[in-house]
Amino acid sequence: MTINNIDIQEKKVGKELYGYQQDAIDKIFEKLESNPEKYNLLYQLPTGGGKTVIFSEIAKRYIRESNKKVLILTHRIELCGQTSNMLNEFGVKNKVINQKVKNLPDQEDFMCFVAMVETLNNRLHDEKLEMEQVGLVIIDEAHYNSFRKLFQFFDKAVILGVTATPLSSNVKLPMKDNYKELIVGHSIASLIEKGFLSKATTYNYDVNLGSLKVGIDGDYTVSSSDQLYGNYLMQEKLMTAYEEVSKGKKTLIFNNGINTSRAVYMLFANAGYDIRHLDNTNSEQERRDILHWFKHKPDAILTSVGILTTGFDEPTVETIILNRATKSLTLYHQMIGRGSRILPGKSSFSVVDLGNNAHRFGLWDSYVNWQDIFRSPDLYLLNLANDAAIERQFKYNMPAEIRARFAKSEPLEYDIKDEYNLVTAQGLRPKIAIEKSIEQHAKICFENSDNFYDATELSKLLEDEIEYRVKRFTYCICKSTDNYIRWLKEDYARKLIHILGRKFLSLDQEESAQNIQPEEEVKENTSDQIPNNPLNNI
């Protein structure tokens, strides 16, 4: 999408705000002026919308109009530095309270403070700091619950939480319990339309997540994710997806575990691609070097674990690969948001989803009713599609290279659900649907093979489609336990080979009959078998 002249004029020059940012600030101050004390307000704006710019201007205006101090809280040291730098650009003199700050002898010299929540909490409990005259507390990434512990120290201050996703990181501690009201900013779709965010094109690669386990935090465990995403099939799927969608483009890969990320690094490195791995065990210097390399190399691939979901801004990213599944709407938006920054000549980016995340949450730029989520988070989470329901919507698409092996057959499509509905409507046994499926697979293997051995090799290429059809059938009959699915797949494979054996046996008999001369005496073969034919044992 190109940015038109009107959009460009609306964007800020120096510290001039975008139109939608000014609108948000005006709405927030309208609420603050109506509720000067003990009023907790929450503001939502998509990742990439400029939340730091907005609350920096709010801090500047609040100090000027109220002559009271402002405290800005973050949960990561990188965000502290970024926030302090932005405040400086707005002309707001501020002091960062980090681990080196034990007390504040120069407190009167500052009207604005920036602090990490844990550091400030320790200082306040040790009574080494006194945050006097703080009238406004701004909380960045407010969906994290670690900030709640500080509310007791600012019971007379106005608290403004800022987040892209007003859904608490702990389902047992909903945000509505701490904030009186939610102000919803412009949507992702509207910011894309106006040219403030890049448009995402999502490529889904369906993944069976049945082996994943959910931890006490409500998301998939690292250990089960490492086991799934570290296996050969998933690594092969990742490489295929990269080469189909993003080869030669700057790519950021998100994983759930360090072991998976390191395996991804080895996978791409062994294939000859230039790639780096980054996690929280890297030193600060290593991190700076890796991010510098990533910024300046056009086709760089960076595989990471969690560390780049917040506080990381690299507009040159062209593809985001979600090499993981998550049940966190916040994390989903944070990961994709890393690719949403615009640049001259960049108005779109790609998202490769290898965790069924788009099936679970919808596309990144889809409409979300944040007010409903804020008021009834339990209901929202309850209505999220579970993995089994998501997998029921999968549609198997035969890869082109496999389809080419069945070039003599048309058509290859077979909808077992439609066939099930047809046979049951006729009062027939439901299993006829799967028997017809086996016959269809046997037919295409037979048509594209010269002998029984070739046909059995072809049948192995149908394993994924067989699994898909078997699962669809078990959903129809409401009997989809793992043991039953496993037995049905094995039974399907046995019957497929048996039918192929009969087809080639019959073909051999026909050819033998045609080769017999009329004057020769033909002895009846009462066993209906061909001597020394391995098919006799089927």
C-alpha atoms as one frame of an Amber mdcrd trajectory, in Angstrom:
protein
   0.000   0.000   0.000   1.326   3.498  -0.823   1.016   6.423   1.536  -0.866
   9.321   0.021  -0.114  13.013   0.555  -2.835  13.452   3.170  -1.351  10.658
   5.299   2.135  12.157   5.065   0.932  15.575   6.170  -0.763  13.996   9.172
   2.418  12.334  10.421   4.649  14.010  12.942   7.637  16.109  12.043  10.039
  16.406  14.971   7.659  16.080  17.905   4.458  16.901  16.057   1.974  14.117
  16.782  -0.009  12.055  14.328  -3.710  12.892  14.262  -4.827   9.642  15.926
  -2.217  10.109  18.678  -3.475  13.589  19.485  -7.051  12.286  19.564  -6.035
   9.650  22.102  -4.261  12.188  24.304  -7.278  14.490  24.296  -9.594  11.628
  25.310  -7.262  10.553  28.098  -6.958  14.061  29.525 -10.706  14.493  29.372
 -11.002  11.465  31.665  -8.117  12.568  33.901  -9.602  16.030  34.376 -12.929
  14.477  35.352 -11.300  12.077  37.820  -8.207  13.738  39.327  -7.630  11.197
  42.119  -7.898   7.456  42.645  -8.940   6.726  39.100  -7.226   3.983  37.157
  -7.558   4.317  33.392  -6.467   1.817  30.712  -5.565   2.785  27.139  -5.242
   0.313  24.263  -3.293   0.889  21.040  -1.825  -1.729  18.640   1.861  -2.596
  18.670   3.640  -0.127  16.421   1.058   2.621  17.007   3.437   4.741  19.101
   2.348   4.198  22.710   5.654   5.576  24.037   5.197   8.759  22.020   1.681
   9.167  23.396   2.484   8.714  27.068   5.616  10.879  26.753   3.422  13.741
  25.549   0.930  12.941  28.320   3.718  13.161  30.923   4.880  16.505  29.521
   1.378  17.969  29.469   0.430  16.590  32.905   3.517  18.094  34.554   2.874
  21.438  32.896  -0.808  21.595  33.816  -0.808  20.040  37.304   2.705  20.805
  38.556   2.741  17.255  39.938   5.289  14.548  39.243   4.990  11.590  36.887
   6.298   8.054  37.351   6.585   5.721  34.361   6.935   2.000  35.067   8.274
  -0.668  32.708   9.031  -4.359  33.136  12.312  -4.534  31.183  15.546  -2.566
  31.340  15.533  -1.975  27.558  12.148  -0.294  27.814  13.462   1.961  30.586
  16.188   3.296  28.321  13.884   3.716  25.331  11.293   5.539  27.430  13.882
   7.856  28.965  15.261   8.725  25.536  11.778   9.492  24.204  11.030  11.722
  27.199  14.256  13.605  26.523  13.167  14.156  22.927   9.940  15.656  24.267
  11.941  17.929  26.543  10.949  16.100  29.737  13.876  15.937  32.144  13.754
  12.523  33.801  15.696  10.166  36.017  15.951   6.402  35.532  15.704   4.400
  38.753  17.751   1.279  38.067  19.792  -1.098  40.219  22.485   1.528  40.686
  20.071   3.988  42.285  19.794   3.305  46.008  18.180   6.585  47.066  17.087
   9.893  45.576  18.928  12.815  47.170  18.225  14.837  44.028  14.531  14.005
  43.905  13.508  17.667  43.806  15.512  18.181  40.626  13.174  15.942  38.603
   9.488  15.968  37.762   9.544  12.621  35.967  10.980   9.216  36.881  11.332
   6.012  34.881  11.714   2.750  36.779  11.603  -1.007  36.432   8.842  -2.409
  38.581  11.000  -4.866  40.550  13.732  -2.339  41.288  11.290   0.298  42.481
   9.355  -2.223  44.538  12.537  -3.257  46.381  13.541   0.339  47.093  10.101
   1.311  48.344   9.846  -1.708  50.631  13.318  -0.970  51.984  12.118   2.609
  52.586  15.168   3.893  50.732  13.047   5.935  48.340  10.084   8.228  48.803
   8.166   9.027  45.656   6.712  12.288  46.871   4.267  14.400  44.931   3.674
  11.774  42.236   0.265  12.554  40.791   0.320  10.298  37.732   1.690   6.775
  37.354   1.966   5.521  33.767   2.374   1.769  33.317   3.790   0.497  30.025
   2.760  -3.027  28.941   0.100  -2.883  31.632  -1.191  -6.401  30.959   1.689
  -7.776  33.035   0.540  -8.346  36.614   3.843  -7.518  38.280   2.750  -3.866
  38.473  -0.083  -4.618  40.896   2.324  -4.828  43.812   3.129  -1.113  43.515
  -0.427   0.189  43.536  -0.430   0.384  47.357   2.291   3.050  47.294   0.312
   5.346  44.996  -3.204   5.125  46.369  -3.847   8.833  45.767  -2.334   9.023
  42.292  -4.061   8.601  38.970  -2.866   5.419  37.266  -2.781   5.158  33.475
  -2.097   1.700  32.049  -1.041   1.410  28.411  -1.141  -1.836  26.413  -1.757
  -3.271  22.966  -3.878  -6.062  24.427  -6.018  -5.326  27.526  -6.048  -8.968
  28.587  -4.264  -9.850  31.816  -1.299 -12.212  31.689  -2.967 -14.029  34.598
  -6.547 -15.101  33.970  -7.188 -15.094  37.726  -6.296 -11.388  37.953  -8.447
  -9.624  35.325  -7.538  -6.059  34.411 -11.042  -4.824  35.174 -10.226  -5.376
  38.867  -7.522  -2.677  38.707  -8.759  -0.269  36.044 -12.077   1.553  36.055
 -12.330   2.150  32.344 -10.797   1.219  28.998 -10.173   3.676  26.165  -9.748
   1.863  22.854  -7.448   3.443  20.284  -7.430   3.054  16.531  -7.577  -0.521
  15.222  -4.808  -2.285  13.353  -6.910  -2.230  10.185  -7.440   1.530  10.367
  -3.734   2.220  10.979  -2.885   0.035   7.983  -5.436   1.843   5.842  -3.943
   5.233   6.770  -0.407   4.035   6.107   0.859   3.952   9.700   1.360   0.177
   9.830   2.373  -2.405   7.245  -0.175  -4.920   6.032   0.407  -8.561   6.967
  -0.127 -11.466   4.576  -0.471 -14.663   6.586   0.534 -18.121   5.351  -0.902
 -20.954   7.439   0.743 -24.365   7.648  -1.571 -26.654   9.591   0.133 -28.407
  12.497  -1.066 -31.248  14.725  -0.623 -29.869  18.250  -1.964 -32.928  20.048
   1.357 -33.594  21.790   1.580 -30.122  23.360   0.883 -29.731  27.057  -0.471
 -26.641  28.828   1.388 -25.343  31.890   0.162 -23.557  35.000   0.480 -20.206
  33.224  -2.137 -21.309  30.707   0.254 -21.521  27.747   2.022 -24.448  26.118
   5.021 -25.744  28.041   8.528 -25.254  26.720   9.389 -28.940  27.091   6.451
 -30.184  25.019   7.062 -27.437  22.424  10.744 -28.406  22.154   9.738 -32.010
  21.589   7.263 -31.143  18.821   9.169 -28.389  17.038  12.510 -30.131  17.380
  11.453 -33.212  15.427  12.448 -33.825  11.834   8.992 -33.367  10.306   8.452
 -29.952  11.870  11.925 -28.790  10.935  11.276 -29.920   7.377   7.979 -28.002
   7.395   9.763 -24.884   8.712  12.398 -25.021   5.989   9.756 -25.585   3.314
   7.732 -22.622   4.577  10.785 -20.356   4.642  11.819 -21.271   1.119   8.267
 -20.880  -0.205   7.536 -17.528   1.452  10.659 -15.752   2.625  13.816 -16.970
   0.931  16.175 -14.022   0.463  14.162 -11.764   2.792  14.968 -10.490   6.286
  13.300 -13.016   8.576  12.626 -13.151  12.323  11.752 -16.577  13.764  10.022
 -16.913  17.145  10.326 -20.163  19.125   9.065 -21.317  22.513  12.274 -22.916
  23.753  16.024 -22.401  23.543  16.574 -25.976  22.374  14.192 -25.435  19.456
  15.823 -22.144  18.509  19.273 -23.713  18.517  17.972 -26.597  16.406  16.552
 -24.036  13.951  19.962 -22.348  13.841  21.676 -25.644  12.982  19.003 -26.508
  10.401  19.477 -23.282   8.442  23.239 -23.101   8.935  23.668 -26.640   7.587
  21.568 -25.644   4.576  23.982 -22.808   3.847  21.879 -19.895   5.112  23.341
 -17.016   7.137  21.534 -17.166  10.477  22.029 -16.134  14.122  20.465 -17.370
  17.365  19.550 -15.049  20.241  18.187 -15.759  23.721  18.469 -14.315  27.218
  21.747 -16.153  27.897  23.603 -13.958  25.384  25.700 -11.160  26.858  24.780
  -7.523  26.211  27.693  -7.203  23.779  26.662 -10.383  21.926  23.136  -9.082
  21.670  24.278  -5.712  20.308  26.517  -7.420  17.741  23.755  -9.791  16.595
  21.151  -7.043  16.284  23.634  -4.822  14.402  24.264  -7.687  11.977  20.528
  -8.304  11.635  19.820  -4.646  10.922  22.373  -4.292   8.133  22.166  -7.679
   6.356  19.278  -7.673   3.831  18.591 -11.436   3.888  19.424 -12.032   7.552
  17.653 -14.799   9.482  17.388 -14.396  13.262  15.961 -17.175  15.426  15.066
 -16.178  18.973  13.233 -17.081  22.161  10.944 -14.483  23.751  13.549 -11.780
  24.110  12.458  -9.772  21.040   8.701  -9.702  21.678   8.892  -6.288  23.397
  11.389  -3.430  23.328  12.634  -4.382  19.872  12.031  -2.183  16.846  13.525
  -3.145  13.490  11.402  -1.805  10.609  13.417  -3.693   7.959  11.926  -7.060
   9.010  10.085  -8.569   6.036   8.872 -11.888   7.425   7.778 -13.091  10.855
   7.785 -16.872  11.353   5.798 -18.160  14.325   7.606 -21.444  14.866   5.508
 -22.062  17.925   1.952 -22.187  19.184   0.657 -19.918  21.924  -2.577 -19.470
  23.823  -1.655 -15.861  24.636  -3.415 -13.250  22.497  -0.926 -10.684  23.786
   2.099 -12.696  22.683   0.488 -13.361  19.307   0.089  -9.626  18.677   3.539
  -8.801  20.033   5.329 -11.282  17.787   3.571 -10.242  14.586   3.871  -6.575
  15.528   7.665  -6.810  15.150   7.156  -6.796  11.389   4.493  -4.086  11.204
   6.710  -0.988  11.116   6.607   0.922   7.852   9.502   2.184   5.786   9.751
   3.960   2.442   9.081   1.175  -0.036   7.762  -1.198   2.650   4.005  -1.296
   3.120   3.557  -5.021   3.733   5.203  -8.018   5.362   4.644 -11.767   5.589
   3.630 -13.940   8.531   4.294 -17.687   8.461   2.133 -19.412  11.067   3.362
 -22.849  12.174   1.263 -23.033  15.336  -2.375 -22.705  14.206  -2.343 -19.296
  15.903  -4.367 -17.515  13.223  -6.985 -20.263  13.477  -7.103 -19.651  17.238
  -7.141 -15.844  17.387  -8.040 -14.754  13.878  -5.794 -12.787  11.559  -3.601
 -10.128  13.161  -5.552  -7.258  11.626  -9.008  -8.762  12.271 -11.506  -6.797
  14.352 -11.253  -7.423  18.093 -13.850  -6.196  20.579 -11.442  -5.044  23.264
 -14.238  -3.687  25.465 -15.815  -7.149  25.675 -12.439  -8.721  26.436 -11.768
  -6.112  29.137 -15.176  -6.627  30.768 -15.434 -10.428  30.338 -11.989 -11.977
  29.849 -13.168 -15.362  31.131 -15.855 -15.546  28.473 -13.387 -14.614  25.744
 -10.899 -17.295  26.798 -13.669 -19.851  27.155 -14.809 -19.235  23.578 -11.343
 -19.598  22.037 -11.250 -22.591  19.740  -9.365 -25.511  21.270  -6.768 -27.452
  19.320  -9.087 -30.351  18.520 -11.732 -27.994  17.121  -9.093 -26.173  15.069
  -7.747 -29.385  13.589 -11.258 -30.379  12.525 -11.237 -27.391  10.191  -7.991
 -28.397   8.486  -8.147 -29.251   4.790  -5.479 -31.488   3.332  -3.851 -30.161
   0.188  -1.711 -32.706  -1.613   1.767 -31.255  -2.298   2.536 -30.687  -5.967
   5.434 -33.166  -5.995   3.158 -35.927  -4.665   0.331 -34.958  -7.000   2.747
 -35.359  -9.910   3.237 -39.024  -8.977  -0.485 -39.601  -9.613  -0.603 -37.753
 -12.929  -2.601 -40.511 -14.661  -5.532 -40.168 -12.267  -8.355 -37.631 -12.195
  -9.833 -36.525  -9.923  -7.920 -37.103  -6.664 -10.365 -35.259  -4.398 -12.531
 -37.206  -1.971 -14.509 -35.548   0.843 -15.079 -38.252   3.403 -17.454 -36.068
   5.428 -19.708 -35.556   2.404 -19.546 -39.278   1.642 -20.414 -40.108   5.256
 -23.461 -37.841   5.103 -24.513 -39.471   1.817 -24.285 -43.093   2.978 -25.970
 -42.449   6.326 -28.794 -40.591   4.563 -29.305 -43.750   2.501 -29.460 -45.861
   5.654 -26.157 -47.597   4.888 -23.349 -48.487   7.281 -21.168 -45.398   8.072
 -18.013 -47.423   7.467 -18.896 -47.643   3.778 -17.582 -44.063   3.528 -14.115
 -45.109   4.590 -14.252 -48.284   2.500 -14.910 -46.110  -0.570 -11.956 -43.964
   0.421  -9.707 -47.026   0.510 -10.987 -48.098  -2.912 -10.259 -44.628  -4.322
  -6.699 -44.665  -2.965  -6.170 -48.179  -4.311  -7.460 -47.079  -7.714  -5.020
 -44.176  -8.091  -2.074 -46.246  -6.841  -2.958 -48.989  -9.329  -3.390 -46.561
 -12.223   0.014 -45.001 -11.681   2.073 -48.174 -11.089   3.509 -50.915 -13.269
   3.548 -53.539 -10.544   2.521 -54.305  -6.997   5.804 -53.137  -5.507   5.543
 -49.707  -7.158   1.964 -49.402  -5.956   2.921 -50.095  -2.344   5.615 -47.422
  -2.561   3.074 -44.967  -3.941   0.679 -45.785  -1.102   3.281 -44.584   1.399
   3.062 -41.120  -0.162  -0.601 -41.039   0.883   0.077 -41.376   4.623  -0.742
 -37.743   5.417  -3.945 -37.806   3.403  -4.936 -41.143   4.955  -4.463 -39.683
   8.425  -6.521 -36.649   7.429  -9.366 -38.775   6.075  -9.329 -41.122   9.054
  -9.548 -38.218  11.506 -12.379 -36.619   9.531 -14.238 -39.932   9.649 -13.770
 -40.315  13.416 -15.104 -36.796  13.939 -18.207 -37.809  11.980 -18.858 -40.868
  14.153 -17.872 -39.030  17.387 -15.206 -41.576  18.200 -11.903 -39.759  17.907
  -9.777 -41.228  20.704  -6.077 -41.600  19.963  -6.234 -45.393  20.224  -9.166
 -45.674  17.815  -7.555 -43.326  15.296  -4.318 -45.330  15.465  -6.160 -48.632
  14.956  -8.232 -47.239  12.078  -5.135 -45.917  10.287  -3.438 -49.311  10.598
  -6.579 -51.081   9.402  -6.871 -48.635   6.473  -3.266 -49.309   5.415  -3.734
 -53.097   5.627  -6.883 -53.021   3.522  -5.286 -50.703   0.985  -2.379 -53.122
   0.442  -4.794 -56.055   0.320  -6.911 -54.399  -2.403  -3.784 -53.510  -4.388
  -2.692 -57.149  -4.135  -6.030 -58.349  -5.518  -5.885 -55.838  -8.377  -2.419
 -56.905  -9.514  -3.230 -60.597  -9.011  -6.261 -60.208 -11.255  -4.152 -58.332
 -13.809  -1.541 -61.109 -13.826  -4.227 -63.723 -14.356  -5.704 -61.810 -17.292
  -2.305 -61.445 -18.929  -1.559 -65.149 -18.419  -4.878 -66.135 -19.983  -4.192
 -63.976 -23.033  -0.794 -65.611 -23.550  -2.144 -69.203 -23.571  -2.301 -70.743
 -27.091  -5.712 -72.255 -28.012  -4.270 -75.748 -28.719  -2.614 -75.942 -25.287
  -4.380 -77.740 -22.531  -5.187 -75.398 -19.675  -5.306 -76.870 -16.252  -7.656
 -75.241 -13.778  -5.904 -73.531 -10.921  -8.221 -74.368  -8.059  -6.319 -72.180
  -5.588  -6.720 -69.103  -7.844  -3.106 -68.256  -7.104  -0.014 -67.696  -9.188
   2.929 -69.926  -8.178   5.823 -68.034  -6.582   3.853 -64.770  -6.587   4.492
 -62.881  -3.314   0.917 -61.592  -3.439  -0.257 -65.115  -2.549   0.619 -64.373
   1.072  -1.695 -61.366   1.356
